[in-house]
Amino acid sequence: MTVTLDPDTAHPKLILSEDCRCVKLGDRRQPVPDNPQRFDFVVSVLGSECFTAGCHYWEVYVGDKTKWILGVCSESVSRKGKVTASPANGHWLLRRSHGNEYEALTSPQTSFRLKEPPCCVGIFLDYEAGVISFYNVADESHIFTFTHTFSGSLRPFFEPCLHDGGKNVAPLIICSELQKPEESTVKPKEKGHPNGDVAMKVDSSLLPLQAPNVSWPPDLGPALQGLKVPFF
């Protein structure tokens, strides 16, 4: 599905691309209105889309970034002041924090390592089933799954994190949506992950997305033509 960033929620230090598909941390605060929707402490931005039902899937290119936070949050989360991210507070987030160390922001946090750091992260939401799953797009491996009984609107969450001494200046990029051939079916493979095995439901209308320099299964080749990478 198509996901874009909501400028009205972006922390003043975040810089969004013209097409609202990329976000990076700037060096100074931008002259933007301090509206009620905008984060003023947590350096984050939400997606424009609100989900109250159904299955939804999007992909985010993280490349070689050393730190990032991605996931889903409730529309009602606090935007002002310091916030403790947890499912109880309406956050279902995955963080890369240092090297090959990752944390699901459960309470307490669930820490783990991955064999291969993902350069593109797939996020799958099944509202009715109460599932939010994260995948490494390159090898279709399952990273982590949250389970919860959702209520109210949910929105995609993005945080590019601090520059980490110049090693983490690259943006987060929401991958472009593709037209999928009718005969093609794409379903991430279920593999071992720190939170046990949770069956994933994939709606036939979900489209595969593409990130720069990602290795894809051969059967997707015909669909990966003419892509445009977001620009600043």
C-alpha positions as CSV (number, residue, x, y, z in Angstrom):
1,M,0.0,0.0,0.0
2,T,1.0,3.6,-0.3
3,V,2.3,5.2,2.9
4,T,3.5,8.8,3.1
5,L,4.7,11.0,6.0
6,D,2.5,13.5,7.7
7,P,4.5,16.9,7.9
8,D,2.1,18.1,10.6
9,T,3.4,15.5,13.0
10,A,7.1,15.8,12.3
11,H,9.5,16.9,15.0
12,P,11.0,20.4,14.1
13,K,14.4,18.9,13.6
14,L,13.2,16.4,10.9
15,I,13.5,17.1,7.2
16,L,11.0,15.5,4.9
17,S,11.4,15.1,1.2
18,E,9.1,16.9,-1.2
19,D,7.1,13.7,-1.9
20,C,6.9,12.9,1.9
21,R,8.5,9.5,1.4
22,C,11.9,10.2,3.0
23,V,12.9,11.6,6.4
24,K,16.2,12.5,7.9
25,L,17.5,14.4,11.0
26,G,18.5,18.0,10.3
27,D,21.1,20.1,12.2
28,R,18.6,22.6,13.6
29,R,15.0,23.0,14.3
30,Q,12.8,24.0,11.4
31,P,10.5,27.1,11.6
32,V,7.2,25.1,11.7
33,P,4.0,25.7,13.7
34,D,3.8,24.1,17.1
35,N,0.5,22.4,16.5
36,P,-1.1,19.7,18.8
37,Q,-0.2,16.9,16.4
38,R,3.5,17.6,16.2
39,F,6.1,15.7,18.3
40,D,8.2,18.3,20.3
41,F,10.5,16.0,22.2
42,V,10.6,12.6,20.5
43,V,12.3,13.1,17.2
44,S,9.7,11.2,15.2
45,V,7.1,11.5,12.5
46,L,3.9,9.6,11.7
47,G,2.5,8.3,8.5
48,S,-0.5,10.1,7.0
49,E,-2.6,7.0,6.9
50,C,-4.9,5.9,9.7
51,F,-5.9,2.3,10.0
52,T,-9.0,1.1,11.8
53,A,-9.5,-2.3,10.1
54,G,-8.0,-4.7,7.6
55,C,-4.5,-5.8,6.5
56,H,-1.8,-3.4,5.6
57,Y,1.8,-3.8,4.5
58,W,4.6,-1.3,3.7
59,E,8.4,-1.3,3.5
60,V,11.0,1.1,4.7
61,Y,14.6,1.2,3.3
62,V,17.0,1.7,6.2
63,G,20.2,0.9,4.2
64,D,23.3,1.0,6.4
65,K,21.8,3.2,9.1
66,T,23.2,2.2,12.5
67,K,20.1,3.3,14.4
68,W,16.4,3.6,13.6
69,I,12.9,3.0,15.1
70,L,10.0,1.8,13.0
71,G,6.5,0.4,13.6
72,V,3.0,1.4,14.4
73,C,1.5,3.6,17.1
74,S,-2.0,4.7,18.2
75,E,-3.4,7.9,16.9
76,S,-3.9,8.9,20.5
77,V,-0.2,8.7,21.7
78,S,1.2,11.8,23.4
79,R,3.1,14.1,21.0
80,K,4.4,16.5,23.7
81,G,7.2,15.9,26.1
82,K,9.1,12.7,26.9
83,V,7.2,9.5,26.1
84,T,7.9,6.0,27.2
85,A,7.3,3.8,24.1
86,S,5.5,0.6,25.0
87,P,2.4,-1.4,23.9
88,A,0.6,-0.2,27.0
89,N,1.1,3.4,25.8
90,G,0.1,2.7,22.3
91,H,3.4,1.9,20.6
92,W,4.5,-1.3,18.8
93,L,8.0,-0.4,17.7
94,L,11.2,-2.2,16.6
95,R,14.5,-0.4,17.2
96,R,18.0,-0.9,15.9
97,S,20.1,0.6,18.7
98,H,23.8,-0.4,18.3
99,G,25.7,-2.6,15.9
100,N,23.7,-5.8,15.4
101,E,21.6,-5.2,18.5
102,Y,17.8,-4.8,18.1
103,E,15.0,-4.2,20.6
104,A,11.3,-4.7,20.4
105,L,9.9,-2.0,22.6
106,T,7.9,-4.3,24.8
107,S,7.7,-3.9,28.6
108,P,10.3,-4.9,29.5
109,Q,12.2,-4.5,26.2
110,T,13.0,-7.6,24.2
111,S,16.6,-7.6,23.0
112,F,18.0,-9.8,20.3
113,R,20.5,-10.0,17.4
114,L,20.0,-10.8,13.7
115,K,22.2,-12.9,11.5
116,E,22.0,-10.3,8.8
117,P,21.0,-6.6,9.4
118,P,18.0,-5.8,7.2
119,C,18.5,-3.0,4.6
120,C,14.8,-2.9,4.0
121,V,12.2,-3.6,6.7
122,G,8.7,-4.8,5.9
123,I,5.9,-4.0,8.3
124,F,2.6,-6.0,8.3
125,L,-0.5,-5.0,10.2
126,D,-3.6,-7.2,10.6
127,Y,-5.9,-5.1,12.6
128,E,-8.6,-7.7,13.4
129,A,-6.1,-10.4,14.2
130,G,-4.2,-8.1,16.5
131,V,-0.8,-8.7,14.8
132,I,2.1,-6.3,13.8
133,S,5.0,-8.2,12.2
134,F,8.4,-7.1,11.0
135,Y,10.3,-8.7,8.2
136,N,13.7,-8.5,6.5
137,V,12.6,-7.9,2.9
138,A,15.8,-9.2,1.3
139,D,15.4,-12.8,2.5
140,E,11.8,-12.6,3.6
141,S,12.7,-13.7,7.2
142,H,10.5,-12.9,10.1
143,I,12.1,-10.5,12.7
144,F,9.5,-10.0,15.4
145,T,5.7,-10.0,16.0
146,F,3.6,-8.0,18.5
147,T,0.1,-9.2,19.4
148,H,-2.5,-6.9,20.8
149,T,-6.2,-6.2,20.8
150,F,-6.4,-2.9,18.9
151,S,-8.9,-0.2,19.3
152,G,-9.0,3.2,17.6
153,S,-6.9,4.5,14.8
154,L,-3.3,3.2,14.2
155,R,-0.6,5.0,12.2
156,P,2.8,4.1,10.8
157,F,5.7,5.4,13.0
158,F,9.2,6.5,11.8
159,E,12.3,7.8,13.7
160,P,15.6,8.1,11.9
161,C,17.5,8.6,15.3
162,L,20.6,10.7,16.0
163,H,23.6,10.9,13.7
164,D,25.8,8.6,15.7
165,G,29.0,10.4,15.0
166,G,28.2,10.8,11.4
167,K,27.4,7.1,10.8
168,N,23.7,7.5,10.8
169,V,23.0,10.6,8.7
170,A,21.1,8.7,5.9
171,P,17.4,9.1,5.6
172,L,14.6,6.5,6.1
173,I,12.9,5.9,2.8
174,I,9.4,4.6,2.3
175,C,9.7,2.3,-0.7
176,S,7.7,2.9,-3.8
177,E,4.5,0.9,-4.5
178,L,4.5,-1.4,-7.5
179,Q,1.9,-2.8,-9.8
180,K,1.8,-6.5,-9.1
181,P,1.0,-9.0,-11.9
182,E,-2.2,-10.8,-11.1
183,E,-0.6,-14.2,-11.2
184,S,2.2,-13.1,-8.8
185,T,1.8,-13.8,-5.1
186,V,4.2,-12.6,-2.4
187,K,4.1,-13.8,1.1
188,P,7.0,-13.4,3.6
189,K,8.2,-16.7,4.9
190,E,7.7,-17.6,8.6
191,K,11.0,-18.3,10.3
192,G,12.2,-18.4,13.8
193,H,12.2,-15.2,15.7
194,P,12.5,-14.0,19.3
195,N,8.8,-13.8,20.0
196,G,7.6,-17.3,18.8
197,D,5.8,-18.2,15.6
198,V,2.7,-16.2,14.8
199,A,0.7,-17.1,11.6
200,M,0.6,-14.2,9.2
201,K,-2.5,-13.4,7.0
202,V,-1.8,-11.7,3.7
203,D,-4.6,-10.1,1.8
204,S,-4.4,-10.6,-2.0
205,S,-4.6,-6.9,-2.6
206,L,-1.3,-6.2,-0.8
207,L,1.4,-5.2,-3.3
208,P,5.2,-5.9,-3.1
209,L,7.3,-2.8,-2.6
210,Q,10.9,-2.2,-3.7
211,A,13.9,-0.6,-2.1
212,P,17.1,0.5,-3.7
213,N,19.7,-2.3,-4.1
214,V,17.6,-5.0,-2.5
215,S,17.9,-8.6,-3.8
216,W,14.5,-9.9,-4.8
217,P,13.2,-13.4,-5.6
218,P,13.4,-14.1,-9.4
219,D,9.6,-14.2,-9.9
220,L,9.4,-10.5,-8.9
221,G,11.8,-9.4,-11.7
222,P,9.1,-8.3,-14.2
223,A,7.5,-6.1,-11.6
224,L,10.6,-4.1,-10.6
225,Q,10.9,-1.9,-13.7
226,G,10.7,1.9,-13.8
227,L,10.9,2.6,-10.1
228,K,11.6,6.1,-8.8
229,V,13.5,6.7,-5.6
230,P,12.2,9.6,-3.4
231,F,14.3,12.7,-3.4
232,F,15.0,15.7,-1.2
